Amino acid sequence: MSKPSVVTNDKPTVNDIARHAGVSLATVDRVLNARPGVREVTIQKVTKAINDLGYIRDTAAANLARKRVYRFVFLVPDSSSEFIDSLHAQITHQSQALSTERTFLETHRIPDSDSHHIVVALDELSPSKTDGVAVIAPETPAVRDAIGRARDRGIAVVALLSDLPSSQRDHFIGIDNTSAGRTAAQLMGRFIKEPTGKILVLTNSRLTRDHLERRHGFDSVMAQQFEQFEVLPSVEARSDEELLEKLLPTAFEAWSDIRGIYTSYASNPGLIEFLRNSKLDIVVIAHELTPISRAALQSGEFAALISQDLGHIVRSAIRLMRARVDAVPYNALQERIRIEIFLKENLPPVD
């Protein structure tokens, strides 16, 4: 009579794999770490043993044993935006928190929306010094090609805040910007009291996908549900607050029935200054919870803010780059960045 099988809750080990496959521990180690010198038939035997046993590698322990170090770079715009400053602060905070986990972060400031400098920065990354890069970049052919070259060199690439073609980057980390635009339109349409009028849209750049997607989402909802309002062409500020202060009075002179402003970008000091000086009673929906936008929401210049958790974004970028480097699964739900809506009544405490 055959012996009953023994059920155990113990996790399979590399010793179990070696016995099951009939090979040495050294061979299992070479297969697990993709080292050369192992015949294909042996790799297949070890792989089958791993699958049969349900072996799940303890990546953290393996990395600790071989003193694995992670080196990640963040390429972010070199601008005076409070939003970018807050992002940089989160990267710095995580760098300090992860230094004991052999994970080291660098931040390189790149001239805002300058494709050439982004391409140069990407091409200068060496796989001997960099495992992954998180980049905020406009979607241009030159940038796409530079990202492709970085990945060909074995560097993990994640698009931060503004997406890039999925065939180019490894992951995108940020909110669903089309949904963010649709949300802004719902708020705008419901908050405006007048029966008709025009909506002014402010954007930083029409070259970045996040602003394009926000505008697309905004337009779709306004056309479907609030067609009584005319949405005007985008005013492109390009992070130039002096230019914006000149453009806004011109827009209000041309259209006296502007009922609302949707600003799809995060830096708005020029807009806020204009609103305070003009004393206009209009609905303004903006993006990102920064000190200046918080003050504008509290004082009534802004009606609502659509925001995203920058701490979550930075932590997610690090986790996804590590997962890509280690070739291990990740928790998609954990990495989903949610859209946050803030009114004056539900502002969180100041950190």
MISE-79858 format. One record per residue: residue in one letter; chain; z, x, y of N, C-alpha, C in turn. Coordinates in steps of 0.1 Angstrom, whole numbers, m for minus. Layout:
N
["a", "A", [Z, X, Y], [Z, X, Y], [Z, X, Y]] ...
//
This chain:
351
["m", "A", [0, 9, m12], [0, 0, 0], [0, 9, 12]] ["s", "A", [m9, 6, 22], [m10, 14, 34], [3, 12, 43]] ["k", "A", [6, 23, 50], [18, 22, 59], [14, 14, 71]] ["p", "A", [23, 6, 76], [21, m1, 89], [19, 8, 100]] ["s", "A", [11, 5, 110], [9, 13, 121], [21, 13, 130]] ["v", "A", [24, 24, 137], [36, 25, 145], [32, 23, 159]] ["v", "A", [39, 13, 166], [36, 9, 179], [46, 17, 188]] ["t", "A", [40, 24, 198], [49, 32, 207], [45, 29, 221]] ["n", "A", [55, 30, 230], [52, 29, 244], [50, 42, 251]] ["d", "A", [51, 53, 243], [49, 66, 249], [35, 68, 254]] ["k", "A", [33, 74, 265], [20, 77, 270], [13, 89, 263]] ["p", "A", [1, 88, 259], [m6, 99, 252], [m6, 111, 261]] ["t", "A", [m6, 123, 255], [m5, 136, 261], [m18, 144, 258]] ["v", "A", [m19, 155, 264], [m30, 164, 261], [m29, 169, 246]] ["n", "A", [m17, 170, 241], [m15, 174, 227], [m20, 164, 218]] ["d", "A", [m18, 151, 221], [m24, 140, 213], [m39, 141, 213]] ["i", "A", [m45, 143, 225], [m60, 144, 226], [m65, 156, 217]] ["a", "A", [m58, 167, 218], [m62, 179, 210], [m62, 175, 195]] ["r", "A", [m51, 169, 190], [m50, 165, 176], [m60, 155, 172]] ["h", "A", [m62, 145, 181], [m72, 134, 178], [m86, 140, 177]] ["a", "A", [m89, 149, 186], [m103, 155, 187], [m105, 166, 177]] ["g", "A", [m94, 172, 172], [m95, 184, 163], [m99, 196, 171]] ["v", "A", [m94, 198, 183], [m97, 210, 191], [m84, 216, 196]] ["s", "A", [m86, 227, 203], [m74, 234, 209], [m70, 228, 222]] ["l", "A", [m58, 231, 226], [m53, 227, 239], [m62, 233, 251]] ["a", "A", [m66, 245, 248], [m74, 252, 258], [m87, 245, 260]] ["t", "A", [m93, 240, 249], [m106, 233, 250], [m104, 219, 258]] ["v", "A", [m93, 212, 255], [m90, 200, 262], [m89, 203, 277]] ["d", "A", [m82, 214, 281], [m80, 217, 295], [m93, 220, 301]] ["r", "A", [m102, 227, 294], [m115, 230, 300], [m123, 217, 302]] ["v", "A", [m122, 208, 293], [m130, 195, 295], [m124, 187, 306]] ["l", "A", [m111, 186, 307], [m104, 178, 317], [m107, 184, 331]] ["n", "A", [m109, 197, 332], [m111, 203, 345], [m126, 207, 348]] ["a", "A", [m134, 202, 339], [m149, 204, 340], [m153, 219, 341]] ["r", "A", [m146, 227, 333], [m149, 241, 333], [m161, 244, 324]] ["p", "A", [m168, 254, 326], [m180, 258, 318], [m175, 264, 304]] ["g", "A", [m185, 265, 295], [m182, 272, 283], [m178, 263, 271]] ["v", "A", [m180, 249, 273], [m177, 240, 262], [m190, 233, 258]] ["r", "A", [m192, 233, 245], [m205, 226, 240], [m204, 211, 242]] ["e", "A", [m216, 206, 244], [m217, 191, 247], [m211, 183, 236]] ["v", "A", [m213, 187, 223], [m207, 179, 212], [m192, 179, 213]] ["t", "A", [m186, 190, 217], [m172, 191, 218], [m167, 183, 230]] ["i", "A", [m174, 183, 241], [m171, 174, 253], [m171, 159, 248]] ["q", "A", [m180, 156, 240], [m181, 142, 236], [m169, 138, 227]] ["k", "A", [m165, 148, 218], [m153, 145, 209], [m141, 143, 218]] ["v", "A", [m139, 152, 228], [m127, 151, 236], [m127, 138, 244]] ["t", "A", [m139, 135, 250], [m140, 123, 258], [m137, 110, 249]] ["k", "A", [m142, 110, 237], [m139, 99, 228], [m124, 98, 225]] ["a", "A", [m118, 109, 223], [m103, 109, 220], [m96, 104, 232]] ["i", "A", [m100, 108, 244], [m94, 102, 257], [m95, 87, 257]] ["n", "A", [m107, 82, 254], [m109, 68, 255], [m102, 60, 244]] ["d", "A", [m102, 66, 232], [m95, 60, 220], [m80, 59, 223]] ["l", "A", [m74, 69, 229], [m59, 70, 231], [m55, 63, 244]] ["g", "A", [m65, 60, 253], [m61, 54, 265], [m54, 63, 275]] ["y", "A", [m58, 76, 274], [m51, 86, 282], [m55, 84, 297]] ["i", "A", [m44, 85, 305], [m46, 84, 320], [m40, 97, 325]] ["r", "A", [m48, 105, 332], [m43, 118, 336], [m33, 116, 348]] ["d", "A", [m22, 124, 348], [m13, 124, 359], [m18, 135, 369]] ["t", "A", [m26, 130, 378], [m33, 139, 387], [m23, 147, 396]] ["a", "A", [m13, 140, 400], [m3, 147, 409], [4, 159, 401]] ["a", "A", [7, 156, 388], [13, 167, 381], [4, 178, 378]] ["a", "A", [m9, 175, 375], [m19, 185, 372], [m22, 193, 385]] ["n", "A", [m22, 187, 396], [m24, 194, 409], [m13, 203, 412]] ["l", "A", [m1, 198, 409], [11, 206, 412], [11, 219, 403]] ["a", "A", [7, 217, 390], [7, 228, 381], [m3, 239, 385]] ["r", "A", [m14, 235, 390], [m24, 245, 394], [m24, 248, 409]] ["k", "A", [m13, 243, 416], [m11, 245, 430], [m23, 241, 438]] ["r", "A", [m27, 229, 435], [m38, 223, 442], [m35, 220, 457]] ["v", "A", [m43, 224, 466], [m42, 221, 480], [m53, 212, 485]] ["y", "A", [m50, 202, 493], [m60, 193, 499], [m62, 197, 513]] ["r", "A", [m74, 198, 518], [m77, 202, 532], [m87, 191, 537]] ["f", "A", [m82, 183, 547], [m91, 173, 552], [m92, 174, 567]] ["v", "A", [m104, 171, 572], [m108, 172, 586], [m111, 158, 591]] ["f", "A", [m106, 155, 603], [m109, 143, 611], [m118, 147, 623]] ["l", "A", [m130, 141, 624], [m138, 143, 635], [m138, 131, 644]] ["v", "A", [m132, 132, 656], [m129, 120, 664], [m135, 123, 678]] ["p", "A", [m138, 112, 686], [m144, 115, 699], [m134, 121, 708]] ["d", "A", [m139, 130, 717], [m130, 137, 727], [m131, 128, 740]] ["s", "A", [m123, 118, 740], [m123, 109, 751], [m109, 107, 756]] ["s", "A", [m108, 101, 768], [m95, 98, 774], [m89, 84, 769]] ["s", "A", [m95, 78, 760], [m92, 65, 755], [m78, 65, 749]] ["e", "A", [m69, 55, 753], [m56, 54, 747], [m57, 51, 732]] ["f", "A", [m68, 44, 728], [m70, 41, 714], [m72, 54, 706]] ["i", "A", [m80, 62, 710], [m83, 75, 704], [m71, 84, 704]] ["d", "A", [m63, 84, 715], [m51, 91, 716], [m41, 86, 705]] ["s", "A", [m40, 73, 703], [m31, 67, 693], [m36, 71, 679]] ["l", "A", [m49, 71, 677], [m54, 76, 664], [m50, 90, 661]] ["h", "A", [m52, 99, 672], [m48, 113, 670], [m33, 115, 667]] ["a", "A", [m25, 106, 674], [m11, 107, 671], [m7, 103, 657]] ["q", "A", [m14, 93, 651], [m12, 90, 637], [m16, 101, 628]] ["i", "A", [m28, 108, 631], [m32, 119, 622], [m22, 130, 623]] ["t", "A", [m17, 133, 635], [m6, 143, 636], [6, 140, 628]] ["h", "A", [10, 127, 629], [22, 122, 622], [20, 124, 607]] ["q", "A", [9, 120, 602], [6, 121, 588], [5, 136, 583]] ["s", "A", [0, 144, 592], [m1, 159, 589], [13, 164, 587]] ["q", "A", [22, 160, 595], [36, 165, 594], [43, 160, 581]] ["a", "A", [40, 147, 579], [46, 140, 567], [41, 146, 554]] ["l", "A", [28, 150, 553], [22, 154, 541], [22, 169, 539]] ["s", "A", [28, 177, 548], [28, 191, 546], [35, 196, 534]] ["t", "A", [45, 188, 530], [53, 192, 517], [45, 188, 505]] ["e", "A", [34, 180, 506], [27, 175, 495], [14, 183, 494]] ["r", "A", [13, 195, 500], [2, 204, 499], [m11, 197, 504]] ["t", "A", [m10, 189, 514], [m21, 182, 520], [m21, 186, 535]] ["f", "A", [m32, 191, 540], [m32, 197, 554], [m44, 190, 561]] ["l", "A", [m41, 185, 573], [m51, 178, 581], [m54, 186, 594]] ["e", "A", [m67, 185, 598], [m71, 191, 610], [m78, 180, 618]] ["t", "A", [m77, 180, 631], [m85, 171, 640], [m94, 179, 649]] ["h", "A", [m107, 176, 648], [m117, 182, 657], [m122, 172, 667]] ["r", "A", [m120, 174, 680], [m125, 165, 690], [m139, 168, 693]] ["i", "A", [m148, 158, 693], [m162, 159, 695], [m166, 151, 708]] ["p", "A", [m174, 156, 716], [m179, 148, 728], [m183, 134, 724]] ["d", "A", [m178, 124, 731], [m180, 110, 727], [m194, 106, 725]] ["s", "A", [m197, 101, 713], [m211, 96, 709], [m221, 107, 710]] ["d", "A", [m218, 119, 709], [m228, 130, 710], [m232, 134, 696]] ["s", "A", [m244, 129, 692], [m248, 132, 678], [m250, 146, 675]] ["h", "A", [m255, 154, 685], [m258, 168, 682], [m245, 176, 679]] ["h", "A", [m234, 173, 686], [m222, 180, 684], [m215, 176, 670]] ["i", "A", [m217, 163, 667], [m212, 158, 654], [m220, 165, 643]] ["v", "A", [m233, 166, 644], [m241, 173, 634], [m236, 187, 632]] ["v", "A", [m234, 194, 643], [m230, 208, 643], [m216, 209, 636]] ["a", "A", [m207, 200, 639], [m194, 201, 633], [m194, 198, 618]] ["l", "A", [m203, 189, 614], [m204, 186, 600], [m210, 197, 592]] ["d", "A", [m221, 204, 598], [m227, 215, 592], [m218, 227, 591]] ["e", "A", [m209, 228, 600], [m200, 240, 599], [m189, 239, 589]] ["l", "A", [m187, 227, 583], [m176, 225, 573], [m180, 232, 560]] ["s", "A", [m171, 240, 555], [m173, 248, 543], [m165, 242, 532]] ["p", "A", [m171, 240, 520], [m164, 235, 509], [m152, 244, 504]] ["s", "A", [m153, 257, 508], [m142, 266, 504], [m130, 263, 513]] ["k", "A", [m131, 256, 524], [m120, 254, 534], [m118, 239, 536]] ["t", "A", [m127, 231, 532], [m126, 216, 535], [m129, 208, 523]] ["d", "A", [m120, 199, 519], [m123, 190, 507], [m129, 177, 511]] ["g", "A", [m126, 172, 523], [m131, 159, 528], [m131, 158, 543]] ["v", "A", [m139, 149, 548], [m140, 147, 563], [m140, 132, 566]] ["a", "A", [m133, 128, 575], [m133, 114, 581], [m139, 115, 594]] ["v", "A", [m150, 108, 596], [m158, 109, 609], [m161, 96, 616]] ["i", "A", [m159, 96, 629], [m164, 85, 637], [m177, 90, 644]] ["a", "A", [m188, 83, 641], [m201, 88, 645], [m210, 77, 647]] ["p", "A", [m220, 78, 657], [m231, 69, 658], [m240, 70, 646]] ["e", "A", [m247, 59, 643], [m256, 59, 632], [m270, 64, 637]] ["t", "A", [m272, 77, 635], [m285, 82, 639], [m291, 90, 627]] ["p", "A", [m304, 92, 626], [m310, 100, 615], [m303, 113, 614]] ["a", "A", [m301, 120, 625], [m295, 134, 624], [m281, 134, 618]] ["v", "A", [m273, 124, 622], [m260, 123, 616], [m260, 119, 602]] ["r", "A", [m269, 110, 598], [m270, 107, 584], [m274, 119, 575]] ["d", "A", [m283, 127, 580], [m288, 139, 573], [m276, 149, 572]] ["a", "A", [m269, 150, 582], [m258, 160, 582], [m247, 156, 572]] ["i", "A", [m244, 142, 572], [m235, 137, 562], [m240, 140, 548]] ["g", "A", [m253, 138, 545], [m258, 140, 532], [m257, 155, 528]] ["r", "A", [m259, 164, 538], [m257, 178, 535], [m243, 181, 531]] ["a", "A", [m233, 175, 539], [m219, 178, 536], [m216, 173, 522]] ["r", "A", [m220, 161, 518], [m217, 156, 504], [m224, 165, 494]] ["d", "A", [m236, 170, 497], [m243, 179, 487], [m235, 192, 485]] ["r", "A", [m227, 196, 495], [m219, 208, 494], [m206, 205, 487]] ["g", "A", [m204, 192, 483], [m192, 188, 475], [m180, 183, 484]] ["i", "A", [m183, 180, 497], [m173, 175, 506], [m173, 160, 506]] ["a", "A", [m161, 154, 504], [m160, 139, 505], [m161, 135, 519]] ["v", "A", [m169, 124, 521], [m171, 119, 535], [m167, 104, 536]] ["v", "A", [m158, 101, 545], [m155, 87, 548], [m159, 84, 563]] ["a", "A", [m164, 72, 565], [m167, 67, 578], [m155, 60, 584]] ["l", "A", [m151, 64, 595], [m138, 59, 601], [m142, 49, 612]] ["l", "A", [m136, 37, 612], [m137, 26, 622], [m151, 20, 623]] ["s", "A", [m161, 28, 623], [m175, 23, 624], [m183, 28, 612]] ["d", "A", [m189, 18, 605], [m195, 22, 592], [m208, 29, 594]] ["l", "A", [m212, 36, 583], [m225, 43, 582], [m231, 37, 569]] ["p", "A", [m244, 40, 566], [m250, 35, 554], [m242, 39, 542]] ["s", "A", [m240, 29, 533], [m232, 31, 521], [m238, 41, 512]] ["s", "A", [m251, 44, 512], [m257, 54, 504], [m254, 68, 509]] ["q", "A", [m248, 69, 521], [m246, 82, 527], [m231, 86, 525]] ["r", "A", [m222, 77, 529], [m208, 81, 529], [m201, 77, 516]] ["d", "A", [m189, 82, 513], [m182, 78, 501], [m174, 65, 503]] ["h", "A", [m168, 63, 515], [m161, 51, 518], [m162, 48, 533]] ["f", "A", [m159, 35, 536], [m157, 31, 550], [m143, 26, 551]] ["i", "A", [m136, 30, 562], [m123, 26, 565], [m122, 20, 578]] ["g", "A", [m119, 7, 579], [m118, 0, 591], [m119, m15, 589]] ["i", "A", [m117, m23, 599], [m118, m37, 597], [m133, m41, 595]] ["d", "A", [m135, m54, 590], [m148, m60, 589], [m152, m64, 604]] ["n", "A", [m161, m56, 610], [m164, m58, 624], [m171, m70, 627]] ["t", "A", [m180, m75, 617], [m187, m87, 619], [m176, m99, 620]] ["s", "A", [m167, m98, 611], [m156, m109, 611], [m148, m108, 624]] ["a", "A", [m146, m96, 629], [m138, m94, 641], [m145, m101, 653]] ["g", "A", [m159, m99, 653], [m167, m106, 664], [m166, m121, 662]] ["r", "A", [m167, m126, 650], [m166, m140, 648], [m152, m146, 652]] ["t", "A", [m142, m138, 649], [m129, m142, 653], [m128, m143, 669]] ["a", "A", [m133, m133, 675], [m133, m133, 690], [m140, m145, 696]] ["a", "A", [m151, m149, 689], [m159, m161, 694], [m150, m173, 692]] ["q", "A", [m144, m175, 681], [m135, m186, 678], [m124, m187, 689]] ["l", "A", [m118, m176, 692], [m108, m176, 703], [m114, m180, 716]] ["m", "A", [m125, m174, 719], [m132, m176, 732], [m135, m191, 734]] ["g", "A", [m142, m196, 724], [m146, m210, 725], [m135, m220, 726]] ["r", "A", [m124, m217, 719], [m112, m226, 720], [m104, m225, 732]] ["f", "A", [m104, m213, 738], [m95, m210, 750], [m102, m215, 763]] ["i", "A", [m115, m215, 764], [m122, m218, 777], [m120, m233, 779]] ["k", "A", [m116, m237, 791], [m113, m251, 794], [m126, m258, 800]] ["e", "A", [m134, m250, 807], [m146, m256, 813], [m156, m261, 803]] ["p", "A", [m164, m271, 805], [m173, m276, 795], [m186, m268, 793]] ["t", "A", [m190, m260, 803], [m202, m252, 802], [m199, m238, 810]] ["g", "A", [m208, m229, 808], [m207, m217, 816], [m213, m205, 808]] ["k", "A", [m211, m193, 813], [m216, m181, 806], [m205, m172, 802]] ["i", "A", [m208, m164, 791], [m199, m154, 786], [m205, m140, 788]] ["l", "A", [m197, m131, 794], [m201, m118, 796], [m196, m109, 784]] ["v", "A", [m205, m100, 779], [m201, m92, 768], [m201, m77, 772]] ["l", "A", [m190, m70, 771], [m190, m56, 774], [m189, m48, 761]] ["t", "A", [m197, m37, 761], [m197, m28, 749], [m197, m14, 753]] ["n", "A", [m192, m5, 745], [m192, 9, 748], [m206, 16, 745]] ["s", "A", [m211, 12, 734], [m224, 18, 730], [m231, 9, 720]] ["r", "A", [m244, 8, 722], [m252, 0, 713], [m258, 9, 701]] ["l", "A", [m253, 21, 700], [m257, 30, 690], [m248, 30, 678]] ["t", "A", [m235, 25, 680], [m226, 25, 669], [m225, 11, 662]] ["r", "A", [m224, 12, 649], [m225, 0, 641], [m213, m10, 644]] ["d", "A", [m201, m5, 647], [m190, m14, 649], [m193, m24, 661]] ["h", "A", [m199, m18, 672], [m201, m27, 683], [m213, m36, 680]] ["l", "A", [m223, m32, 673], [m234, m40, 669], [m230, m52, 660]] ["e", "A", [m221, m48, 650], [m216, m59, 641], [m207, m69, 648]] ["r", "A", [m199, m64, 658], [m190, m73, 665], [m199, m83, 674]] ["r", "A", [m209, m77, 680], [m218, m86, 688], [m225, m96, 679]] ["h", "A", [m230, m92, 668], [m237, m101, 659], [m227, m112, 654]] ["g", "A", [m215, m109, 650], [m206, m119, 646], [m202, m128, 657]] ["f", "A", [m200, m123, 669], [m197, m131, 681], [m208, m141, 684]] ["d", "A", [m221, m136, 685], [m232, m144, 688], [m234, m156, 678]] ["s", "A", [m232, m152, 665], [m234, m162, 655], [m225, m174, 656]] ["v", "A", [m212, m172, 658], [m203, m183, 660], [m205, m191, 673]] ["m", "A", [m208, m183, 684], [m210, m190, 696], [m222, m199, 695]] ["a", "A", [m233, m195, 689], [m245, m203, 687], [m243, m215, 678]] ["q", "A", [m235, m213, 668], [m232, m224, 658], [m222, m234, 663]] ["q", "A", [m212, m230, 670], [m201, m239, 673], [m198, m241, 688]] ["f", "A", [m203, m232, 696], [m200, m234, 710], [m213, m231, 719]] ["e", "A", [m223, m239, 715], [m236, m237, 721], [m237, m241, 736]] ["q", "A", [m226, m248, 740], [m226, m252, 755], [m224, m240, 764]] ["f", "A", [m220, m228, 758], [m218, m216, 765], [m230, m206, 763]] ["e", "A", [m235, m200, 774], [m246, m190, 772], [m240, m176, 772]] ["v", "A", [m243, m169, 761], [m238, m155, 760], [m248, m146, 766]] ["l", "A", [m244, m138, 776], [m253, m129, 783], [m255, m116, 776]] ["p", "A", [m266, m109, 779], [m269, m96, 773], [m257, m87, 775]] ["s", "A", [m255, m77, 766], [m244, m68, 767], [m245, m59, 779]] ["v", "A", [m233, m56, 785], [m232, m46, 795], [m227, m33, 789]] ["e", "A", [m234, m23, 789], [m231, m10, 781], [m224, m1, 791]] ["a", "A", [m211, 2, 789], [m203, 10, 798], [m203, 25, 794]] ["r", "A", [m205, 29, 781], [m205, 42, 776], [m192, 50, 781]] ["s", "A", [m181, 44, 780], [m168, 50, 783], [m167, 55, 798]] ["d", "A", [m176, 50, 806], [m176, 54, 820], [m169, 42, 828]] ["e", "A", [m156, 44, 832], [m149, 33, 838], [m154, 31, 853]] ["e", "A", [m158, 42, 859], [m164, 40, 873], [m177, 32, 873]] ["l", "A", [m185, 35, 863], [m197, 27, 861], [m194, 12, 859]] ["l", "A", [m184, 10, 850], [m180, m4, 847], [m175, m11, 860]] ["e", "A", [m168, m4, 868], [m162, m11, 880], [m174, m14, 890]] ["k", "A", [m185, m7, 889], [m197, m11, 897], [m205, m22, 891]] ["l", "A", [m205, m22, 878], [m214, m32, 871], [m207, m46, 871]] ["l", "A", [m194, m47, 870], [m188, m60, 869], [m190, m69, 882]] ["p", "A", [m188, m63, 894], [m190, m72, 906], [m205, m76, 907]] ["t", "A", [m214, m68, 902], [m228, m71, 902], [m231, m83, 893]] ["a", "A", [m224, m83, 881], [m226, m93, 871], [m221, m107, 877]] ["f", "A", [m209, m106, 884], [m203, m119, 889], [m211, m124, 901]] ["e", "A", [m218, m115, 908], [m226, m119, 919], [m239, m126, 914]] ["a", "A", [m244, m121, 902], [m256, m127, 896], [m253, m140, 890]] ["w", "A", [m241, m141, 883], [m238, m154, 876], [m224, m158, 881]] ["s", "A", [m224, m169, 888], [m211, m174, 894], [m203, m182, 884]] ["d", "A", [m210, m186, 873], [m203, m195, 863], [m199, m187, 851]] ["i", "A", [m195, m175, 852], [m190, m167, 840], [m176, m173, 837]] ["r", "A", [m174, m178, 825], [m161, m184, 821], [m153, m174, 812]] ["g", "A", [m159, m164, 806], [m151, m156, 798], [m158, m142, 796]] ["i", "A", [m150, m132, 792], [m155, m119, 789], [m150, m115, 775]] ["y", "A", [m159, m110, 767], [m156, m104, 754], [m159, m89, 755]] ["t", "A", [m149, m81, 754], [m151, m67, 755], [m149, m61, 740]] ["s", "A", [m159, m56, 735], [m159, m52, 721], [m153, m38, 718]] ["y", "A", [m149, m31, 729], [m143, m18, 727], [m129, m17, 732]] ["a", "A", [m123, m5, 730], [m108, m5, 731], [m104, 0, 745]] ["s", "A", [m112, 8, 752], [m107, 13, 765], [m112, 5, 776]] ["n", "A", [m102, m2, 783], [m106, m12, 793], [m99, m10, 807]] ["p", "A", [m95, 1, 811], [m88, 2, 824], [m97, m3, 836]] ["g", "A", [m110, 0, 835], [m119, m5, 846], [m119, m20, 847]] ["l", "A", [m120, m26, 835], [m120, m41, 835], [m107, m46, 840]] ["i", "A", [m96, m41, 835], [m83, m46, 839], [m81, m45, 854]] ["e", "A", [m85, m33, 860], [m84, m31, 875], [m93, m42, 882]] ["f", "A", [m105, m44, 877], [m113, m54, 883], [m107, m68, 883]] ["l", "A", [m101, m72, 871], [m95, m85, 870], [m83, m87, 879]] ["r", "A", [m75, m76, 881], [m64, m77, 889], [m68, m78, 904]] ["n", "A", [m78, m71, 908], [m83, m72, 922], [m90, m84, 925]] ["s", "A", [m97, m90, 916], [m106, m102, 918], [m98, m115, 917]] ["k", "A", [m87, m115, 910], [m79, m127, 908], [m87, m138, 901]] ["l", "A", [m96, m134, 892], [m104, m144, 885], [m96, m151, 874]] ["d", "A", [m98, m164, 873], [m92, m172, 862], [m102, m174, 851]] ["i", "A", [m103, m164, 842], [m113, m165, 831], [m106, m160, 818]] ["v", "A", [m112, m163, 807], [m107, m160, 794], [m112, m146, 790]] ["v", "A", [m104, m137, 787], [m108, m123, 783], [m103, m120, 769]] ["i", "A", [m111, m118, 759], [m108, m114, 746], [m111, m99, 744]] ["a", "A", [m102, m91, 740], [m104, m76, 740], [m100, m71, 726]] ["h", "A", [m101, m58, 724], [m98, m51, 711], [m88, m41, 713]] ["e", "A", [m79, m40, 703], [m70, m29, 701], [m57, m30, 709]] ["l", "A", [m46, m28, 702], [m33, m29, 709], [m29, m15, 714]] ["t", "A", [m31, m12, 726], [m28, 1, 733], [m18, m3, 744]] ["p", "A", [m11, 7, 750], [m2, 4, 761], [m8, m4, 772]] ["i", "A", [m20, 0, 776], [m26, m7, 787], [m31, m21, 784]] ["s", "A", [m36, m23, 771], [m40, m37, 767], [m28, m45, 765]] ["r", "A", [m17, m40, 760], [m4, m47, 758], [0, m53, 772]] ["a", "A", [0, m44, 782], [4, m48, 796], [m5, m59, 801]] ["a", "A", [m18, m58, 798], [m28, m68, 803], [m25, m81, 796]] ["l", "A", [m22, m81, 783], [m19, m93, 776], [m6, m100, 781]] ["q", "A", [4, m91, 784], [17, m97, 789], [15, m103, 803]] ["s", "A", [7, m97, 811], [5, m101, 825], [m5, m112, 827]] ["g", "A", [m13, m115, 816], [m22, m126, 817], [m37, m123, 819]] ["e", "A", [m40, m110, 821], [m54, m106, 823], [m62, m108, 810]] ["f", "A", [m56, m106, 799], [m62, m108, 786], [m55, m120, 779]] ["a", "A", [m64, m128, 772], [m59, m140, 765], [m55, m136, 751]] ["a", "A", [m62, m127, 745], [m59, m123, 731], [m64, m109, 728]] ["l", "A", [m58, m103, 718], [m63, m90, 714], [m66, m90, 699]] ["i", "A", [m77, m84, 695], [m80, m82, 681], [m78, m68, 677]] ["s", "A", [m70, m65, 667], [m65, m51, 665], [m66, m47, 651]] ["q", "A", [m64, m34, 648], [m63, m29, 635], [m52, m18, 634]] ["d", "A", [m45, m17, 623], [m34, m8, 621], [m39, 6, 619]] ["l", "A", [m38, 15, 630], [m43, 29, 629], [m35, 37, 619]] ["g", "A", [m22, 34, 617], [m14, 42, 607], [m20, 39, 593]] ["h", "A", [m23, 26, 590], [m29, 22, 577], [m42, 29, 576]] ["i", "A", [m50, 30, 586], [m64, 35, 585], [m63, 50, 582]] ["v", "A", [m54, 58, 588], [m53, 72, 586], [m48, 74, 571]] ["r", "A", [m37, 67, 567], [m32, 68, 554], [m43, 65, 543]] ["s", "A", [m50, 54, 546], [m61, 50, 537], [m72, 61, 536]] ["a", "A", [m75, 67, 547], [m85, 78, 547], [m81, 89, 538]] ["i", "A", [m68, 93, 539], [m63, 104, 531], [m63, 100, 517]] ["r", "A", [m58, 88, 513], [m58, 84, 499], [m72, 84, 493]] ["l", "A", [m82, 79, 501], [m95, 77, 495], [m102, 91, 494]] ["m", "A", [m99, 100, 503], [m105, 114, 502], [m99, 121, 490]] ["r", "A", [m86, 119, 488], [m80, 125, 476], [m85, 119, 463]] ["a", "A", [m87, 106, 463], [m92, 100, 451], [m106, 105, 448]] ["r", "A", [m114, 107, 459], [m128, 112, 457], [m128, 126, 452]] ["v", "A", [m119, 134, 457], [m118, 148, 453], [m113, 149, 438]] ["d", "A", [m103, 141, 434], [m98, 141, 421], [m106, 133, 411]] ["a", "A", [m116, 125, 416], [m124, 117, 408], [m116, 107, 400]] ["v", "A", [m107, 100, 407], [m98, 91, 400], [m100, 77, 407]] ["p", "A", [m96, 66, 401], [m97, 53, 407], [m88, 51, 419]] ["y", "A", [m91, 41, 427], [m82, 38, 438], [m80, 23, 439]] ["n", "A", [m70, 19, 446], [m67, 4, 447], [m74, m1, 459]] ["a", "A", [m84, m9, 457], [m93, m14, 468], [m85, m23, 477]] ["l", "A", [m76, m31, 471], [m67, m40, 479], [m58, m33, 489]] ["q", "A", [m53, m22, 484], [m44, m14, 492], [m52, m8, 504]] ["e", "A", [m64, m5, 502], [m72, 2, 513], [m80, m8, 522]] ["r", "A", [m78, m21, 520], [m84, m31, 529], [m77, m31, 542]] ["i", "A", [m84, m29, 553], [m78, m30, 566], [m80, m44, 572]] ["r", "A", [m68, m50, 575], [m69, m64, 579], [m70, m65, 595]] ["i", "A", [m76, m76, 599], [m78, m79, 613], [m65, m86, 618]] ["e", "A", [m59, m80, 629], [m47, m85, 635], [m50, m92, 648]] ["i", "A", [m45, m104, 650], [m47, m111, 663], [m33, m112, 670]] ["f", "A", [m33, m107, 683], [m21, m107, 691], [m23, m115, 703]] ["l", "A", [m13, m124, 705], [m12, m132, 718], [1, m126, 725]] ["k", "A", [3, m131, 737], [15, m126, 744], [28, m130, 736]] ["e", "A", [27, m141, 729], [39, m146, 722], [42, m139, 709]] ["n", "A", [33, m131, 703], [36, m125, 690], [34, m110, 691]] ["l", "A", [35, m104, 703], [34, m89, 704], [46, m82, 696]] ["p", "A", [42, m72, 688], [53, m65, 681], [61, m56, 690]] ["p", "A", [73, m52, 686], [81, m43, 695], [74, m30, 697]] ["v", "A", [77, m24, 709], [71, m11, 712], [77, m1, 703]] ["d", "A", [69, 8, 697], [74, 18, 688], [83, 28, 697]] 
//
